[in-house]
Amino acid sequence: MSKTVLAAKEVLAANEEVRYGIFGVVGGSKVFPPRTFLNEFFAGGNDPCDQDGRMGSWRPFSVTEHDYLEIKAWWVANHPGVAEDDLGVSEWDDWVQALLNP
């Protein structure tokens, strides 16, 4: 497993546990963001939805297509029935809004 995949899994798992972390919402949904959207999240270095800053920040990074497929497979294995979905939008911020306000 690459360092990038490990970092991504750590960020997503930690974020899912944080109150108001966006991946807590994602974990309760049946969707997972496309790679470009996920990279926008990772590039931010923090989760804007975590307004209390409980998770803190991370060093911004991005994942390759190969890394993304490994991360997505890990997420789906832990969240059965989840599928990649762009929710009809073209960027991360709009995706989050579409997820939060269906």
PyMOL commands that set and color helices and strands:
alter all, ss='L'
color gray80, all
select helices_A, chain A and resi 3-17+22-27+35-44+65-78+92-100
alter helices_A, ss='H'
color red, helices_A
select strands_A, chain A and resi 31-32+83-84
alter strands_A, ss='S'
color yellow, strands_A
deselect
rebuild
show_as cartoon
